Amino acid sequence: MQHDHFVPAGGMLKIYRGSSPNGGHTWAPGERVVQFGPEHAWLADAIAITNSEAPRVVAGRIEDGRLTSGQEQIFVGYDEAFAVHRFCWTQIGSPQSYRAAVTAQGILEYARAEVYQGQLFEFGMLNDHGKGWMLVDPTVNARNRQRIDALASAAREKGGGPRRVVDIIDEDNDWCGVMSYGENSGPSLVIHYRAAAHPTLEDLADFPHLVWAMIEYGQGMPSPQTFEELDQYEVALKNAVEANRRAIMVMSTVGEGHGQFLVQARDEAETCATIRALPEGTQFKAVVFENETDSTWSTYFDDMRPPPRF
């Protein structure tokens, strides 16, 4: 909900300040500053709903965790106020109270953007990965409008916490996205994972087969075109294996030359056949598998899943 971002500068970091002319700095050659235009103004147009007995809806700009509206400043966070882009606020019904507001956090499409959320949002990295269209005003960019409309619809339909694997499949609202960084501080893995799964789910043992599907695309992080194909493949794989509650995709990673997809399945052979039947991309090789029997999902819980964030 702001334009602020880190800019690497000779082994240090400068902060581009969206509220300051030219971001608040004189930029040296080679310092990669994200250039914002009129189509990005909506990113800094925010609504805050105070978490109080008499909630207020306040419009303004956010910087350093505060929304400024005229002379008033409101600290943004789950204790003080809930904040959202003004456009997104209208898409979720313009809620007038903290309790009435809904969130798309946990939806897979939300996790795709959440990956780039650090102390400040990684606008440059998002652009590098071919996803800069997510930053464009949804009133002029149909693809972004469709993405936000779908997230708003999913947010309104979110239910309670699951007790069974099949509930997680049906609700499909527990996705998180994180970025893993390598030794040179550059991105090494994009990770999407389910946070709602836990060892006491009633039907955990009904999905005893870990199907680990892997595709190779080259080295390092993928190109924007490869990223696009991998995103499409991830959705296609998830939808295919989860049809009729036969399996559940619990995690995916992209980076270090591979796309990896972890699935807990009722039937190993059936699930592998379903994945092999998916259309192959032009930017990566055919899928290979490293499977095991894991009725307690210990590989996922103990070795693979990052700590849940909510």
Buried (B, 14 or more C-beta within 10 A) or exposed (E): BBBBBBBEBEEEEBBBBBBEEEBEBEBEEEBEBBEBEEBBEBBBBBBBBBBEEEBEBBEBBBBBEBBBEEEEBBBBEEEBBBBBBBBBBEBBEEBEBBEEBBBBBBBBBBBBBBBBEEEBBBBBBBBBBBBBBBBBBBEEBEEBBEBBEBBBEBBEEBEEEBEBBBBBBEBBBBBBBBBBEEEEEEBBBBBBBBBBBBEEBEEBEBBBBBBBBBBEBEEEBBBEEBBBBBBEBBBBBBEBBBEEBBBBBBBBBBBEBBBBBBBBBBBBEBBBEBBEEBEEBEBBEEBEBEBEEBEEBEBBBEEBBEEEEE
